[in-house]
Amino acid sequence: MSTTHLSYCRNCAANCGMKVEVEDNRILSVAPEREHAISAGYLCIKGHMNADLHNGQENRLTQCLQRNGDGSFEPAAKEAMLDTLAERLRGILDRHGPRALGLFFGTGSYMDPIARPTAKSFVSAMGSPNVFSTMTIDQSSKWVTMQRMGIFASGRPALEDTDVVLLAGNNTIVSHEAYPFTPVPNSNQAAHIRAAKARGTRFIVIDPRRTETARFADLFIQPLPGHDAAIFACLINLMIERGYEDQSFCNRYVSHLDELRAAVRDFTPALVAARARIPEEQLVAAAEMYGRARRPSAGCGTGVCMSDFSNLAEHLCETLNALRGGYLRAGDVVPNPGIFVPKLPREMVIPPMRCWESGPRSRNGQYGQIYGEFPTSILPSEILESGPDQIRALIVFGGNPVMALGDPERTLAALKSLELLVVLDPRMTETAKLAHYVVPPPLPFEKSDLTAFNDMVFFKPFAQYTPAILSAPEGVMEESYFFWGLAKRLGVQLTFKNAIFGMDYSAIPGGIKLDEQTPPSREGLLAWLCQQTPVSLDELKTHPRGFEPKLPTMILEPPAAEDTARLDLCPADVAGEISDCLAVAAQSAKSYRLSSRRLVESFNGMFRLNERNLGRKVPNYLYVNPEDMSREDLGEGDAVEIIGDRGQIVGYVRSDSTMRPGVVSMAHCWGALDPAADPFGRLGGHTSRLVSLDDDLQTINRMPRQSGIPVDLRKMPGLPEWADQ
């Protein structure tokens, strides 16, 4: 007989409530939980695909594997594997020192409040600073902005209190990426936006595609990709020129406003409209709508953060908020005071820290850490370039760097050259196929969990505990046990902390020492996390749909009299980037710009091999405006070569009138790693082949250009009708 359990999805930061029907340790069905306080009956298709993975799709791994000399894999007994691993790692560190060890963690690690801090604790205990993650592949410009400008600690107002919302390069309805970088909640966004519009909130959407989110826009601006920084500079210029800035807020909380005014003066509507190929009047309308708002809020997504001048664009977008004082202010009620990550109760600025200027640096001394992480784009060089502190052993946890990074041949060569590569993943990913050891962890419904990670993104106080509702296969190994088991064998002790996202692990206070002989109890660590909060684990367990604790109302207090911290709107390096942006006038000789596209059926690289996607035959189409199809004599389904400055890939055309002419789009992290294995691109083009790890890089975070890539299209005649193959 089947039983139905209440739980929540852990694919992304939406954490949608779910009903999961189980029989004989197999998921029969999943459905949205309509009484869930956060998702309110919303669940995207990836929640169903997660159930498919639990049931064995995507060739789910259920036992540890070790690679033989001929490249094949065979099952490995867990404890014996840890013994061998520890011995090999000890030998590497004895020969090369602690910096020979590196950790890369990705999307699959973020939702687990036990595994990620244990992984970080392990690397810290081993004495290595080499931590990398997907954050520096897509959105580290947000971290750069926080460190160059500072942070207004109270954050953005709730959507209910916002009358104008500006969203740039953020298709939140598909990506579920929103709060705290925009005022839109992280789940069921369409419903929240509809309700906001009914209350009178107006939306400005800036995107090269008329996205699902753009359909709700009161003002839709459709520029060429890569001109976001210039657009924001123009809006700032118009707002300052017309006196729309909040003088009281600026007098108290910002610095270098005069320098900013001078830096953006030449970004006129005529100049920017000509470059971005948009109407001048739209820029004027956006400045007026935003500048006259009672309480506006602006935010960017990956479309901005992966394109040209991404650090500057993010900084100038946040400057729009600062000019209008678009934050929670003294006297405002804080919508979510925080359970696991308490908010500061006072109106204040956390000043710029420029953390990359102190602490550990890359081996060549050129790059510092941002919130305890090095830019991931330096990882291949840190592995390949011989000499002291060369990375020789890498642990990859919940990510697929060989697909996510640019220049895959170089990344592939780097990973193949390692003395030891260990991958913790339930799938035999392209990176896992290169590993010496593959460790599959239990999947989300096979372990108990807490929404601790999402505490900072929930729009109201909320926490949910879920028990394990399935038994994990005997051969899998929980990530925290893996790192603890290695630490035990290597004679180091781990310190478990509440690893707040975006904080250097070493800077997080407190924590508990894990026993060196007794494996950590997952329930015990979840209980410890709750002990740091107003809510106990036992109390959470009595609320299977999640708990909305009645926390004391937090009303922001006025700033302390002695507090003089300010947001730096235009430090010298930002002024230099504004000047560089102004000087870039020439368009690429290529005819098109390839933008990165969000698909509701996948999350970064996850679920692209789900049968629901494979059933679509070519999961990763090249989306082209019909006008461009006519110009290039392309028909629906035609194969084309997509030719960039760094290489070329194959794509199959799908007509899409939501694209602006001159812009095409594909999803990131798809396709075959080896072109020879998929010469006709049936798995979708691998866009990383068009991305350079040497050119078009941002300073500070070494962010490559992953979107808005200049390309040409060339029809491929004479190909067989692949759909019938």
C-alpha positions in Angstrom: 0.0 0.0 0.0 1.3 3.4 -0.8 1.8 6.3 1.7 1.9 10.0 1.1 4.6 12.1 2.7 4.9 15.9 3.0 8.4 17.2 2.0 9.9 19.9 -0.1 12.0 20.1 -3.3 15.7 20.7 -3.0 16.6 21.3 -6.6 16.9 25.1 -6.2 16.3 28.0 -3.8 12.5 27.8 -4.4 12.2 24.9 -1.9 8.6 24.2 -3.1 6.4 22.1 -0.9 5.6 18.6 -2.2 3.4 15.6 -1.6 5.3 12.5 -2.4 3.5 9.2 -2.8 5.8 6.2 -2.0 5.3 2.4 -2.3 7.9 -0.3 -1.8 10.7 2.4 -1.5 9.8 3.8 -4.9 8.2 7.2 -5.7 4.9 6.7 -7.4 4.1 10.4 -7.9 4.8 13.9 -6.7 2.4 16.8 -6.5 2.6 20.4 -5.2 1.6 21.1 -1.6 -1.2 23.6 -1.9 -1.1 24.6 1.7 2.7 25.3 1.7 3.3 28.8 3.1 6.1 29.6 0.6 5.2 27.9 -2.7 1.4 27.9 -2.3 0.8 25.0 -4.7 3.6 25.7 -7.2 6.0 23.0 -8.3 7.9 23.0 -11.6 8.7 20.0 -13.8 12.1 19.6 -12.1 10.4 18.4 -9.0 9.0 15.5 -11.1 12.4 14.9 -12.6 13.9 14.7 -9.2 11.5 11.8 -8.5 12.6 10.2 -11.8 16.2 10.4 -10.6 15.3 8.7 -7.3 13.6 5.9 -9.3 16.8 5.3 -11.3 16.6 7.5 -14.4 19.8 9.2 -15.8 21.6 6.0 -14.9 21.6 7.0 -11.2 24.7 5.6 -9.4 24.1 3.5 -6.3 27.6 2.3 -5.4 31.0 3.8 -5.1 33.3 3.3 -8.1 37.0 3.3 -8.7 38.7 3.7 -12.1 41.0 1.0 -13.4 44.1 1.6 -15.5 42.2 1.0 -18.7 39.7 3.7 -17.9 36.9 1.4 -16.9 35.2 1.5 -13.5 34.5 -1.2 -11.0 32.6 -1.1 -7.7 34.5 -0.1 -4.6 33.8 -1.1 -1.0 33.2 2.2 0.9 35.6 1.8 3.8 38.4 0.3 1.8 38.0 3.1 -0.7 38.3 5.7 2.0 41.4 3.9 3.3 43.0 4.0 -0.2 41.9 7.6 -0.8 43.3 8.8 2.4 46.6 7.1 1.7 46.9 8.6 -1.8 45.9 12.1 -0.6 48.4 11.9 2.3 51.2 11.0 -0.2 50.2 14.0 -2.5 50.2 16.5 0.4 53.4 15.1 1.8 55.1 15.7 -1.6 53.5 19.0 -2.6 52.1 20.7 0.6 48.5 21.5 1.6 47.8 23.8 -1.4 48.0 20.7 -3.6 44.4 20.0 -2.5 41.4 21.8 -4.0 37.6 21.7 -3.6 35.0 22.6 -6.2 31.4 22.5 -5.2 28.4 23.2 -7.4 24.6 23.5 -7.7 24.0 20.0 -6.3 25.6 20.9 -3.0 23.9 24.2 -2.1 20.7 22.9 -0.5 22.3 20.6 2.0 23.1 22.4 5.3 25.2 19.5 6.6 27.3 18.5 3.6 28.6 21.8 2.3 30.0 23.1 5.7 31.6 19.7 6.3 33.3 19.9 2.9 34.6 23.4 3.6 35.7 22.4 7.1 37.7 19.5 5.6 39.6 21.7 3.2 40.2 24.3 5.9 41.4 21.7 8.4 43.8 20.4 5.7 45.3 23.9 5.4 44.3 24.6 1.8 42.7 27.9 0.6 41.8 26.3 -2.7 38.0 26.5 -2.7 36.1 27.1 -6.0 32.4 27.0 -6.8 29.8 27.7 -9.4 29.2 31.2 -7.9 32.3 32.4 -9.6 31.1 30.9 -12.9 27.9 32.9 -13.1 27.1 35.6 -10.5 30.3 36.6 -8.7 29.7 40.2 -9.9 27.2 40.4 -7.0 30.0 39.6 -4.6 32.3 42.1 -6.2 29.7 44.8 -5.9 29.1 44.0 -2.2 32.8 44.3 -1.6 33.4 47.5 -3.7 30.2 49.4 -2.8 29.3 47.9 0.6 26.0 46.5 1.6 22.9 48.2 3.0 22.3 45.7 5.7 18.5 45.8 5.9 18.2 44.7 2.3 15.3 45.2 -0.1 11.7 45.9 0.8 9.1 43.2 0.3 7.4 43.1 -3.0 4.2 44.3 -1.3 5.9 47.6 -0.4 7.6 48.1 -3.8 5.8 50.2 -6.4 8.4 49.9 -9.3 10.5 46.8 -9.9 13.3 46.8 -12.5 14.5 43.3 -13.6 17.5 43.0 -16.0 18.6 39.7 -17.5 16.5 37.8 -14.9 13.8 35.5 -16.1 12.6 34.8 -12.6 9.5 32.9 -13.6 11.7 30.2 -15.1 14.9 30.5 -13.1 13.3 31.0 -9.7 16.1 33.4 -9.0 14.9 36.5 -7.2 14.9 37.5 -3.5 17.2 38.8 -2.0 18.6 40.2 -5.2 15.2 41.5 -6.3 12.0 41.9 -4.2 10.3 39.1 -6.0 9.9 35.9 -3.9 11.7 32.8 -5.0 8.8 30.5 -5.7 5.5 30.8 -7.6 6.8 34.1 -9.1 4.0 34.5 -11.6 1.4 34.5 -8.9 3.4 37.0 -6.8 3.9 39.3 -9.8 0.2 39.1 -10.8 -0.8 40.1 -7.2 1.7 42.9 -7.2 0.4 44.3 -10.5 -3.1 44.1 -9.1 -1.9 46.3 -6.2 -0.4 48.8 -8.7 3.2 47.7 -8.8 4.8 48.4 -12.2 7.6 46.3 -13.8 10.4 47.4 -16.0 12.1 44.4 -17.7 15.3 44.6 -19.7 16.2 41.5 -21.7 17.1 40.6 -25.3 14.2 38.2 -25.3 10.6 38.8 -24.4 10.8 36.2 -21.7 8.0 34.7 -19.6 8.8 37.4 -17.0 8.8 40.2 -19.6 5.2 39.4 -20.5 4.2 41.1 -17.2 6.3 44.2 -18.0 4.7 47.7 -18.0 7.9 48.8 -19.8 9.9 46.2 -21.8 13.3 47.2 -23.1 14.9 44.7 -25.6 18.6 45.6 -26.1 21.4 43.8 -27.7 23.2 41.7 -25.0 26.2 43.2 -23.3 25.0 46.8 -23.0 23.5 46.6 -19.6 26.2 48.7 -17.9 25.7 51.4 -20.5 21.9 51.3 -20.0 22.3 51.6 -16.2 24.8 54.4 -16.6 22.3 56.3 -18.8 19.5 55.8 -16.3 21.7 57.1 -13.5 22.7 60.1 -15.6 19.1 60.9 -16.3 18.0 60.5 -12.7 20.8 62.7 -11.4 20.2 65.3 -14.1 16.5 65.4 -13.2 17.0 65.4 -9.5 15.4 62.1 -8.8 17.9 60.9 -6.2 16.8 60.7 -2.6 18.8 63.7 -1.3 18.4 62.8 2.4 19.5 59.2 1.9 22.4 60.2 -0.3 23.6 62.9 2.1 23.7 60.3 4.9 24.7 57.0 3.2 26.6 57.4 -0.1 30.0 58.7 -1.1 31.6 59.7 -4.4 28.2 60.9 -5.9 29.9 63.8 -7.6 32.5 61.4 -9.2 29.6 59.2 -10.3 27.8 62.2 -11.8 30.9 63.1 -13.8 31.6 59.5 -14.9 28.2 58.9 -16.4 27.6 62.3 -17.9 28.3 61.2 -21.5 26.0 58.2 -21.4 23.2 60.1 -23.1 20.0 58.4 -24.3 21.0 59.0 -27.9 24.4 57.3 -27.4 23.2 54.3 -25.5 20.1 53.9 -27.6 22.3 53.7 -30.7 24.7 51.2 -29.1 22.0 48.9 -27.6 19.7 49.5 -30.6 16.7 50.5 -28.5 14.4 53.6 -28.7 15.7 56.6 -26.8 12.2 57.3 -25.4 12.3 53.9 -23.5 15.4 55.0 -21.6 13.8 58.3 -20.7 10.6 56.5 -19.7 12.5 54.0 -17.5 14.4 56.8 -15.7 11.2 58.6 -15.0 9.2 55.6 -13.9 12.0 54.5 -11.6 13.1 57.9 -10.4 9.5 59.0 -9.5 8.7 55.8 -7.6 7.9 55.9 -4.0 10.0 52.8 -3.3 11.6 51.2 -6.3 13.9 48.2 -6.4 16.3 47.0 -9.2 18.0 43.6 -9.6 20.0 41.6 -12.1 20.2 38.0 -13.1 22.7 35.8 -14.9 21.9 37.4 -18.3 23.7 40.5 -16.9 26.2 38.7 -14.7 27.6 36.5 -17.5 27.9 39.2 -20.2 30.2 42.1 -21.0 31.1 44.6 -18.2 29.3 42.4 -15.8 31.0 43.7 -12.6 30.2 47.3 -13.7 26.7 46.5 -14.7 25.9 44.9 -11.3 27.5 47.9 -9.5 25.5 50.4 -11.5 22.3 48.4 -11.0 22.8 48.5 -7.2 23.6 52.2 -7.6 20.1 52.7 -8.8 18.8 51.3 -5.5 21.3 53.5 -3.6 20.3 56.7 -5.4 16.7 56.2 -4.4 17.3 54.7 -1.0 15.5 51.6 -2.2 16.1 49.6 1.0 14.3 48.9 4.3 14.7 52.0 6.4 14.4 53.0 10.0 10.9 52.4 11.2 10.1 49.7 8.6 9.1 46.3 9.7 11.6 43.6 8.5 9.5 41.0 6.6 11.8 38.2 7.7 14.0 38.8 10.7 15.8 35.5 10.0 15.8 32.2 11.8 19.2 30.7 10.9 20.6 33.9 9.5 19.3 36.8 11.8 19.1 40.2 10.3 20.7 43.2 11.8 18.1 45.3 13.6 19.5 48.7 12.7 19.6 50.9 9.6 23.3 50.7 8.6 25.9 50.1 5.9 28.3 47.3 6.0 31.3 49.1 4.4 33.3 48.0 1.4 36.0 45.4 2.5 37.7 44.5 -0.9 38.5 41.1 0.5 40.5 40.1 -2.5 43.2 42.6 -1.5 44.0 40.6 1.6 44.4 37.0 2.5 45.4 34.1 0.3 46.2 34.8 -3.4 46.4 32.7 -6.5 49.8 31.1 -7.3 50.7 33.9 -9.7 49.6 36.5 -7.1 47.2 38.1 -9.5 43.9 37.1 -7.9 42.6 37.1 -4.3 39.7 35.3 -2.7 36.1 36.7 -2.7 34.3 35.5 0.4 36.8 32.7 0.8 36.7 31.4 -2.8 39.1 31.8 -5.7 37.7 32.5 -9.2 36.9 29.2 -10.8 38.3 30.3 -14.1 41.8 30.1 -12.7 41.3 26.4 -11.7 42.7 24.9 -14.9 45.9 27.0 -14.6 46.3 26.2 -10.9 46.3 22.6 -12.0 48.3 22.7 -15.2 51.1 25.2 -14.4 53.9 23.3 -12.7 55.7 24.6 -9.6 55.1 25.1 -5.9 51.5 24.9 -4.7 50.2 23.3 -7.9 46.9 21.6 -7.3 47.4 17.9 -7.7 44.2 16.5 -6.0 40.7 17.9 -6.5 37.4 16.9 -4.8 34.3 17.9 -6.9 31.1 18.0 -4.9 27.7 18.4 -6.7 29.1 20.0 -9.8 30.4 19.4 -13.3 33.2 21.8 -14.0 34.4 20.2 -17.2 31.0 21.2 -18.7 30.4 24.5 -16.9 33.7 26.2 -17.5 34.8 27.7 -20.8 37.6 26.3 -23.0 36.7 22.6 -22.3 39.8 21.2 -23.9 41.9 23.1 -21.4 39.7 22.2 -18.5 39.7 18.6 -19.7 43.5 18.5 -19.9 43.7 19.9 -16.4 41.4 17.4 -14.8 43.1 14.5 -16.7 46.5 15.6 -15.3 45.5 15.4 -11.7 47.1 12.7 -9.5 43.7 12.4 -7.7 40.2 13.4 -8.8 37.3 12.5 -6.6 33.7 13.3 -7.7 30.7 13.2 -5.3 27.7 13.0 -7.6 24.7 10.7 -8.2 25.3 10.9 -12.0 28.2 9.7 -14.1 28.8 13.2 -15.3 31.4 14.2 -17.8 33.6 15.2 -14.9 32.9 11.9 -13.0 34.1 9.9 -16.1 37.5 11.5 -15.5 37.6 10.7 -11.8 39.7 8.1 -10.0 36.9 7.6 -7.5 33.2 8.4 -7.9 31.1 8.6 -4.7 27.3 8.7 -5.1 25.5 10.4 -2.2 22.0 9.7 -1.0 19.4 11.7 -2.9 17.3 14.4 -1.1 14.3 12.2 -0.2 16.7 9.6 1.3 17.9 11.9 4.1 16.4 14.3 6.6 16.9 18.0 5.9 16.2 21.6 6.9 15.6 24.8 4.9 18.5 26.5 6.6 20.2 27.6 3.4 17.0 29.4 2.2 16.5 31.3 5.4 18.1 34.3 3.8 15.8 34.2 0.7 12.4 33.5 2.3 10.2 36.5 2.2 8.8 35.8 5.7 9.9 33.7 8.7 9.6 30.1 7.7 11.5 26.9 8.3 10.8 23.3 7.3 12.2 20.0 8.4 11.6 16.9 6.3 12.5 13.3 7.4 13.9 10.8 5.0 11.0 9.2 3.2 13.0 6.6 1.3 15.8 4.2 2.3 19.0 5.0 0.6 20.8 2.2 -1.4 23.4 0.4 0.6 26.2 1.5 -1.6 25.9 5.3 -1.4 27.8 7.4 1.0 26.6 10.7 2.6 28.8 13.6 1.8 29.4 14.5 5.4 30.5 11.0 6.2 32.9 11.0 3.3 34.7 14.1 4.5 34.6 13.0 8.1 36.0 9.6 7.1 38.9 11.2 5.2 39.6 13.6 8.1 39.6 10.7 10.6 42.1 8.8 8.5 44.3 11.8 8.0 44.3 12.7 11.7 42.5 16.1 11.4 39.4 17.3 13.3 36.5 19.0 11.6 34.6 22.0 12.9 31.0 22.1 11.8 29.5 25.6 11.4 26.3 27.2 10.1 28.0 27.9 6.7 26.1 31.1 5.7 26.2 31.5 1.9 28.6 34.1 0.8 30.8 34.1 3.9 34.4 32.9 4.2 34.2 29.7 6.2 37.1 30.7 8.4 35.4 34.0 9.3 32.2 32.3 10.6 32.3 32.4 14.4 31.5 29.5 16.6 30.9 25.9 15.5 31.3 22.5 17.1 34.2 20.1 16.9 33.2 16.8 15.4 34.2 13.7 17.3 37.2 12.1 15.6 36.1 8.5 16.3 32.3 8.6 16.1 30.7 9.5 12.8 28.6 12.7 12.9 24.8 12.2 13.3 22.8 14.0 10.7 19.9 14.4 13.0 22.3 15.7 15.7 23.8 18.3 13.4 20.4 19.4 12.3 19.4 19.8 15.9 22.6 21.8 16.6 21.8 24.2 13.8 18.3 24.7 15.3 19.8 25.2 18.8 21.4 28.4 17.4 17.9 29.7 16.5 14.6 30.5 18.2 13.1 27.2 16.8 13.9 23.7 18.0 14.2 20.7 15.7 11.5 18.9 17.8 9.2 21.9 17.2 9.8 21.8 13.5 9.0 18.1 13.4 5.5 18.8 14.6 4.9 21.0 11.5 5.3 18.7 8.5 4.2 21.5 6.1 6.7 23.9 7.5 6.6 26.3 10.4 6.0 30.0 10.5 7.3 31.0 13.9 5.9 34.0 15.7 9.2 35.9 16.0 9.2 39.3 17.7 8.4 42.0 15.2 11.6 43.6 14.1 11.3 47.3 13.4 14.5 48.8 12.1 16.1 51.2 14.5 17.8 54.5 13.3 21.5 54.4 12.6 23.9 54.7 15.5 25.1 58.3 15.9 28.8 57.3 15.6 28.2 55.1 12.5 29.7 56.9 9.5 29.9 54.0 7.0 28.7 54.8 3.5 28.0 53.1 0.2 30.8 53.9 -2.2 29.1 54.6 -5.5 32.2 55.4 -7.6 35.5 54.1 -6.3 38.5 54.6 -8.6 38.3 51.2 -10.3 34.6 51.6 -11.0 35.2 55.0 -12.5 37.9 53.4 -14.7 35.4 50.7 -15.9 32.8 53.3 -16.7 35.4 55.1 -18.8 36.3 51.8 -20.5 32.6 51.1 -21.2 32.2 54.5 -22.8 35.2 54.0 -25.0 33.9 50.7 -26.4 31.9 51.9 -29.4 32.6 49.3 -32.2 30.3 46.4 -32.6 31.7 42.9 -33.2 32.2 41.9 -36.8 30.0 38.9 -36.1 26.4 39.1 -37.2 24.8 37.7 -34.0 25.0 37.6 -30.3 24.5 34.2 -28.6 22.8 34.6 -25.2 22.5 32.0 -22.5 18.9 30.8 -22.0 17.2 29.4 -19.0 15.0 26.3 -19.5 12.4 25.3 -17.0 13.2 21.6 -17.8 16.8 21.9 -16.4 18.8 23.6 -13.7 22.3 24.4 -15.0 23.5 20.9 -16.0 21.0 18.9 -14.0 18.2 16.8 -15.6 19.4 17.4 -19.2 19.5 13.6 -19.6 16.2 13.0 -18.1 13.9 10.9 -20.3 11.4 13.8 -20.5 14.1 15.9 -22.1 15.6 13.2 -24.3 12.2 12.5 -25.6 12.3 15.9 -27.2 15.1 14.6 -29.5 17.2 17.8 -29.5 16.8 19.2 -26.0 19.0 22.3 -26.6 17.7 24.2 -29.6 19.2 27.3 -31.1 16.3 29.8 -30.8 16.2 32.3 -33.7 13.9 35.2 -34.6 11.9 34.4 -37.7 13.3 37.5 -39.4 16.8 36.1 -39.0 15.7 32.7 -40.2 14.4 34.3 -43.4 17.6 36.3 -43.8 19.8 33.2 -43.4 17.4 30.9 -45.4 16.8 28.7 -42.4 13.9 26.5 -41.7 12.5 24.9 -38.6 14.9 22.2 -37.4 17.7 23.1 -39.8 21.2 22.4 -38.7 23.6 25.4 -38.4 27.2 25.9 -37.4 27.5 28.5 -34.7 30.9 30.1 -35.3 32.5 32.1 -32.6 36.0 33.6 -32.2 37.1 30.6 -30.1 35.5 27.7 -31.9 32.2 26.4 -33.4 29.3 24.2 -32.4 26.3 22.7 -34.0 22.7 23.9 -33.3 19.3 23.0 -34.6 17.0 26.0 -35.3 13.7 26.6 -33.5 11.7 29.7 -34.5 11.2 32.1 -31.6 9.5 35.4 -32.1 10.4 36.4 -28.5 14.0 36.9 -29.6 15.1 40.2 -30.9 16.6 40.2 -34.3 20.4 39.8 -34.2 20.3 37.7 -31.0 20.1 33.9 -30.8 20.0 31.8 -27.7 20.9 28.3 -26.3 21.0 26.8 -22.9 24.4 26.6 -21.1 26.0 23.3 -20.0 24.5 21.0 -22.6 25.9 18.9 -25.4 28.7 16.4 -25.7 32.1 17.1 -24.2 33.8 15.4 -27.2 32.5 16.7 -30.6 33.6 13.5 -32.3 31.2 11.6 -30.1 28.3 13.7 -31.3 29.3 15.2 -34.6 25.7 16.2 -35.5 25.1 17.9 -32.2 22.1 15.7 -31.3 22.6 16.5 -27.6 22.6 20.2 -28.2 25.6 22.5 -28.7 28.1 22.7 -26.0 28.3 26.5 -25.7 31.4 26.5 -23.4 33.4 25.7 -26.6 32.8 29.4 -27.6 34.0 30.7 -24.2 37.6 31.8 -23.6 39.4 31.5 -20.3 42.0 34.0 -21.5 40.1 36.8 -23.3 37.2 39.0 -22.4 37.7 38.5 -18.7 36.5 40.8 -15.9 39.1 42.1 -13.4 38.9 40.9 -9.8 36.8 37.8 -10.3 38.2 36.8 -13.7 34.7 36.2 -15.0 34.7 35.0 -18.6 32.0 36.1 -21.0 29.5 33.3 -21.0 26.6 35.1 -22.6 26.2 37.7 -25.4 28.9 35.9 -27.3 29.6 37.2 -30.9 28.8 34.5 -33.4 28.0 33.9 -37.1 25.5 31.3 -38.4 26.2 29.0 -41.3 23.6 26.6 -42.6 24.8 23.0 -42.8 23.5 21.4 -46.1 23.3 17.8 -46.8 23.0 16.5 -43.2 20.9 13.3 -42.8 17.5 13.7 -41.3 18.8 13.1 -37.8 15.4 12.9 -36.2 14.9 9.6 -37.9 18.3 8.2 -36.9 
